[in-house]
Amino acid sequence: MAKRSTNVVPLAVVKPVQFGEALSERYLSYALSTIMARSLPDVRDGLKPVHRRLLYAMRQLRLDPNSAFKKSARVVGDVIGQYHPHGDQSIYDALVRLAQDFAARYPLIEGQGNFGNIDGDNPAAMRYTEARLTEVAEALLAGIDENAVDFRPNYDGSTEEPIVLPGGFPNLLANGAAGIAVGMACSIPPHNAGELCDALLHLIKTPNARVETLVDLVKGPDFPTGGILVEPRESIVEAYKTGRGAFRLRAKWEKEELPRGQYRIIVTEIPYQVQKGKLIERIAEIINAKKLPILEDVHDESADDVRIVLEPRTGQVPAELLMEQLFKQTDLEIRFPLNLNVLDKDNTPRVMNLREALQAFLDHRREVLVRRSTFRLAEIERRLEILDGYLIAYLNLDKLIKIIREEDEPKPKMIKAFGLTDLQAEAILNMRLRALRRLEEFEIKGEHKKLTAERKDLKALLKDETLQWGKIADEVQETKRKFGGKTPLGRRRTELADAPAEVEHAVEDFVEREPMTVILSEKGWIRAAKGHLDDKSAADLKYKEGDQARFAVHAQSTDKILVFGTNGRFYTLGCDKLPSARGHGEPIRLMIELGNEQDIVTLEVLKGGRKFLVASDAGRGFIVPEDEVVAQTKNGKQVLNLADKEKAQAFAVVPEGADSIAALSEGRKLLIFPMDQVPEMGRGRGVTLQKSKADQLSDAQAFRLADGLPWANRVIPASELKFWRGERAQAGRMPEKGWPRAKRFKD
């Protein structure tokens, strides 16, 4: 029987710690690890640790651009085993992305096999694909064996890995980066390497260059999938000045003429990181939902290139009009964010502007140049010392041979006899016999002369900062020659264009006008039924268990619906975007930003030109023009400002010729006063309509006094209303017997 373990931790070792303190300490460690070791790239080489380890491991496997390919599984295995102890799939995903020419502007890995495609199809398993480094990756790694960068122990201390790569290529901005850390994120679009080199050369000449000048050289992002950048220059400059912003990117398309006045649209380039398969599915959904009636069909004729064919129903509608609508409804137009949040040389995350990012790259290149030059100088000094020893050996060849033949320990004797250093004596003893020929002596003298001149140049370089920047400028020029705009890889792919002008069109051009009934249930499910249903038909529709109709509004498919919430906000919904009444619909809270603690006061069809009366349960309100409440986003538009624990309660359309307002409290007190006592505003708290310390406003409406007061399907004549007429902000009086008992004027 096995003995039970007696390894009990003594109570004296257990230290009581507050849970919040322990949690905060561990979460901080996690956050730092995520920021510095996973999510944010280094400004110097533009790489995250997993990418850096991939490239270094492939170099250790000698997978240079001229070597044979090796299985991706072999690369992933080496990375896991030596540098990056994480899941193999995450490492392979990183490898794949570096090899995809539609994901990386300048691929760092050359792949052989199925590495996925722009449709969104997955790559083959790592056992089926092969990889090797590209010339761009080789430039990033150049000089890594020449003490160009610092190394640190790997995760288990068995070997070392570079902290950063020498970075002979401006990879951060050229290939871009994206990542989400804890409390911060990074999003950098790819740029054109040739333009970056021009900006770097200008920055070397003018260290205090303005961002506006640099933007003349770096005109904007250059995405691997092309497209057209339509962001105004002012916005581009502002984004690069602050390191934050967004770029508006559109698909590239052309109009192809057909017989009999017809045409079709060919999309040849799509925005960056948009999956072609999902894009076509989205366009097909719009066609099936009849949200764009003038578009008849879409099909994919792509091969190695992109060719999406859009066929309109008629040639009468301008192609620009059709494309503008598609740009609004699909990912044929996107906004790509810029958030230049990176780790600087001190491993501190911060947002840089364009000039700071370029300068950080140049400073790193200068440090690498100094370190490589110092390393090379030490190598030359060592080699010259050995060559000096060889020359001494040629001058005293016979004596050396005699010492070597006769002495048991010739090394000390040689050092003493000829004044050699230990390194020189060791080199002479290791010299091959055939090196003693006369021709070899001339070669040694030639090498000595060449190295002496190089040593002189290196010493001058290390002493003169101007020479250092000149050398860096030469390196940048070489990078431009290899990867600039005159090469197939470096040619700019994303076109630059002016921001498009708004195309005038009516919604009716795109949506078939047909009657519909918008129905909102008690539990907040909204849908649209064909035709104008009566109250009974709306109630007879199928609802979820325990649910029923609350609002039913007659509208047209081209109309927009105004939704007024108890939070005082107005929201705008397009009828053509509402779900069909064949099902239960969708929760309205998925379409608008309305909290679960908020409710809906009313639905109203947007007609324009009218005026609304809005009021809170605290009895405060005002009149607002209908055109002032239309919202452009799902967040809605705040119209009625509310105090704590106050909510919007009343809404009414102000009829033509209205001159009075009726306010009704929860305690059924009625007050009627002139409408000119209520201000017209676009937003605010308004004025007090009805005041009562222990009572709240239940409803309010505007009406024409001469026509009587409409109340619950009944009209009370003006002659019977004298007793309840007064001034704004009074409490009002109880209605007479026989009057409606409803607490709202409309059912």
DAJO-V363314 format. One record per backbone hydrogen bond with DSSP energy under -1.0 kcal/mol. NH is the residue of the N-H (numbers start at 1). CO is the residue of the C=O. Records with the same first field share a line. If there is no record, write none. Layout:
BEGIN
NH=CO / CO
END
This chain:
BEGIN
8=6
13=10
22=18
23=19
24=20
25=21
26=22
27=23
28=24
29=25
30=26
31=27
32=28
33=29
34=30
35=31
36=32
37=33
39=34
40=35
42=47
43=343
46=42
52=48
53=49
54=50
55=51
56=52
57=53
58=54
59=55
60=56
61=57
62=59
63=58
67=64
70=131
72=129
73=126
75=71
76=72
77=73
78=74
79=75
80=76
81=77
82=78
83=79
84=79
86=84
91=87
92=88
93=89
94=90
95=91
96=92
97=93
98=94
99=96
100=96
103=100
104=100
108=98
109=98
110=132
112=130
117=121
120=117
124=114
128=125
130=112
131=70
132=110
133=63
134=108
138=134
139=135
140=136
141=137
142=138
144=141
146=143
152=161
154=159
157=154
161=152
163=150
167=140
168=139
171=169
174=170
175=171
177=188
179=186
181=184
186=179
187=339
188=177
191=173
196=192
197=193
198=194
199=195
200=196
201=197
202=198
203=199
204=200
205=201
206=202
209=206
214=210
215=211
218=214
219=217
222=190
226=223
228=250
229=495
230=248
236=232
237=233
238=234
239=235
240=236
241=237
242=238
243=239
245=338
247=336
249=334
250=228
251=332
252=269
254=266
256=264
258=262
262=259
264=256
265=310
266=254
267=308
268=252
269=252
274=271
276=118
279=275
280=276
281=277
282=278
283=279
284=280
285=281
286=282
287=283
288=284
289=285
290=287
291=286
293=510
295=292
296=311
297=311
299=309
301=307
303=305
308=267
309=299
310=265
311=297
313=294
322=318
323=319
324=320
325=321
326=322
327=323
328=324
329=325
330=326
334=249
336=247
338=245
339=187
340=243
341=339
342=350
343=41
344=348
347=344
350=342
352=340
354=240
357=353
358=354
359=355
360=356
361=357
362=358
363=359
364=360
365=361
366=362
367=363
368=364
369=365
370=366
371=367
372=368
373=369
374=370
375=371
376=372
377=373
378=374
379=375
380=376
381=377
382=378
383=379
384=380
385=381
386=382
387=383
388=384
389=385
390=386
391=387
392=388
393=389
394=390
395=391
396=392
400=396
401=397
402=398
403=399
404=400
405=401
406=402
407=403
414=410
415=411
416=412
417=413
418=414
419=415
425=421
426=422
427=423
428=424
429=425
430=426
431=428
435=432
436=433
437=434
442=438
443=439
444=440
445=441
446=442
447=443
448=444
449=445
450=446
451=447
452=448
453=449
454=450
455=451
456=452
457=453
458=454
459=455
460=456
461=457
462=458
463=459
464=460
468=464
469=465
470=466
471=467
472=468
473=469
474=470
475=471
476=472
477=473
478=474
479=475
480=476
481=477
482=478
483=479
484=480
487=484
491=487
495=227
497=229
509=506
510=507
511=507
516=555
517=529
518=553
519=527
520=551
521=525
522=548
524=521
526=586
527=519
528=579
529=517
531=515
538=534
539=535
540=536
547=544
550=520
551=520
553=518
555=516
557=514
559=556
561=573
562=604
563=571
564=602
565=569
566=599
568=565
570=637
571=563
573=561
575=559
577=574
578=575
581=528
586=526
588=524
590=587
591=588
592=588
593=634
594=592
598=595
601=564
602=564
604=562
606=560
612=624
613=652
614=622
615=650
616=620
617=647
619=616
621=687
622=614
623=679
624=612
626=610
628=625
629=626
636=633
637=570
639=568
640=568
641=684
646=643
648=566
649=615
650=615
652=613
654=611
658=655
659=703
660=703
661=673
662=701
663=671
664=699
665=669
666=696
668=665
670=733
671=663
672=724
673=661
675=659
677=674
678=675
681=623
684=639
687=621
689=619
691=730
697=617
698=664
699=664
701=662
703=660
707=704
708=705
709=716
711=714
712=745
716=709
720=717
721=718
724=721
725=722
726=672
729=689
730=727
733=670
739=736
END
